[in-house]
Structures are given as C-alpha cells and as structure tokens.
Amino acid sequence: MDNVNYQHGDIYDEWNNFSFPMQMLNIGSEVSRAIKWKDKNKARSEAAFFRALELFHFTVRSSYESGYRYRIKELGRAKEVLYDYLFEDNKYKSDPASLIKYYNDFITLI
C-alpha cells in the first residue's frame, strides 16, 4: 500500500473485498455528510468531502486492479459533480436530493 496516512486507516485490502455497489454506498455516506454540513459548518463539510475523495481513490484503484477500468471515468465524473456542487458554481445544477439518490441507487445492486 502507499506510504500515505489515510483518514480511514489502512483499509484498502478490506475495501478491495467490498462489491462495487457497497463501495459506492460507503462513498455516498461521506457525500451525504459533506452535503449536510455544506451551509452549516464548512470545516466539517470539507472533511467529509476529503474522506469521500479517499474512498473514491480506493475505488478507482480497486477498479483498475480488478480489470473494471470502465468505471474510472464514471467515478471521475461523480467526483467532479460533487466538487462543483460543494465548492464551485454548481454548473451541473445538482441538488442534495439528486446527489444522494445517485449513491443510494446502488443499494438495488446488492
């Protein structure tokens, strides 16, 4: 594993054993927290966003290593849309309900 101090600890091996839908649901938990705190507490929102990025990183790596490289573009777009909503001009016209729904829809695949 990388010599990086991850907020979630060294969970990559465990993360790699999760199904893709389960990974996305876990990312969605952090996304939900980032959205919840967006207008209430910037520091908490940013912390949740960075935890989500960490899980995105694990998922991209897992997808790459397991041969599911087609997922990487979608993961990049999901990060871009979230960043745009939280920190930019919201050019994609996202709203909390649609963002959370995106991640929650993965529950149907479990």
Contacts in CASP RR format, 6 or more apart in sequence:
PFRMAT RR
TARGET T0000
AUTHOR 0000-0000-0000
METHOD contacts of the structure
MODEL  1
MDNVNYQHGDIYDEWNNFSFPMQMLNIGSEVSRAIKWKDKNKARSEAAFF
RALELFHFTVRSSYESGYRYRIKELGRAKEVLYDYLFEDNKYKSDPASLI
KYYNDFITLI
1 10 0 8 1.000
1 12 0 8 1.000
1 13 0 8 1.000
6 54 0 8 1.000
7 50 0 8 1.000
7 51 0 8 1.000
7 54 0 8 1.000
8 51 0 8 1.000
8 54 0 8 1.000
8 55 0 8 1.000
8 58 0 8 1.000
11 58 0 8 1.000
12 58 0 8 1.000
12 61 0 8 1.000
12 62 0 8 1.000
15 23 0 8 1.000
15 55 0 8 1.000
15 58 0 8 1.000
15 59 0 8 1.000
15 62 0 8 1.000
16 58 0 8 1.000
16 62 0 8 1.000
16 65 0 8 1.000
16 66 0 8 1.000
18 26 0 8 1.000
19 109 0 8 1.000
19 110 0 8 1.000
20 59 0 8 1.000
20 63 0 8 1.000
20 68 0 8 1.000
20 71 0 8 1.000
20 106 0 8 1.000
20 109 0 8 1.000
21 106 0 8 1.000
21 107 0 8 1.000
21 109 0 8 1.000
21 110 0 8 1.000
22 106 0 8 1.000
22 110 0 8 1.000
23 55 0 8 1.000
23 58 0 8 1.000
23 59 0 8 1.000
23 62 0 8 1.000
24 59 0 8 1.000
24 103 0 8 1.000
24 106 0 8 1.000
25 103 0 8 1.000
25 104 0 8 1.000
25 106 0 8 1.000
25 107 0 8 1.000
25 110 0 8 1.000
26 55 0 8 1.000
27 52 0 8 1.000
27 55 0 8 1.000
27 56 0 8 1.000
27 59 0 8 1.000
27 78 0 8 1.000
27 103 0 8 1.000
28 52 0 8 1.000
28 100 0 8 1.000
28 103 0 8 1.000
28 104 0 8 1.000
29 103 0 8 1.000
30 48 0 8 1.000
30 49 0 8 1.000
30 51 0 8 1.000
30 52 0 8 1.000
30 55 0 8 1.000
31 48 0 8 1.000
31 52 0 8 1.000
31 82 0 8 1.000
31 99 0 8 1.000
31 100 0 8 1.000
31 103 0 8 1.000
32 100 0 8 1.000
32 103 0 8 1.000
33 44 0 8 1.000
33 45 0 8 1.000
33 48 0 8 1.000
33 51 0 8 1.000
34 45 0 8 1.000
34 46 0 8 1.000
34 48 0 8 1.000
34 49 0 8 1.000
34 52 0 8 1.000
34 82 0 8 1.000
34 86 0 8 1.000
35 45 0 8 1.000
35 85 0 8 1.000
35 86 0 8 1.000
35 96 0 8 1.000
35 99 0 8 1.000
35 100 0 8 1.000
36 45 0 8 1.000
36 48 0 8 1.000
37 44 0 8 1.000
37 45 0 8 1.000
37 48 0 8 1.000
38 45 0 8 1.000
38 86 0 8 1.000
45 86 0 8 1.000
49 82 0 8 1.000
49 83 0 8 1.000
49 86 0 8 1.000
49 87 0 8 1.000
52 82 0 8 1.000
53 79 0 8 1.000
56 75 0 8 1.000
56 76 0 8 1.000
56 78 0 8 1.000
56 79 0 8 1.000
59 71 0 8 1.000
59 75 0 8 1.000
60 71 0 8 1.000
60 72 0 8 1.000
60 75 0 8 1.000
60 76 0 8 1.000
63 69 0 8 1.000
63 71 0 8 1.000
63 72 0 8 1.000
63 75 0 8 1.000
64 72 0 8 1.000
78 102 0 8 1.000
81 92 0 8 1.000
81 94 0 8 1.000
81 99 0 8 1.000
82 94 0 8 1.000
82 99 0 8 1.000
84 90 0 8 1.000
84 91 0 8 1.000
84 92 0 8 1.000
84 94 0 8 1.000
85 92 0 8 1.000
85 94 0 8 1.000
85 99 0 8 1.000
END
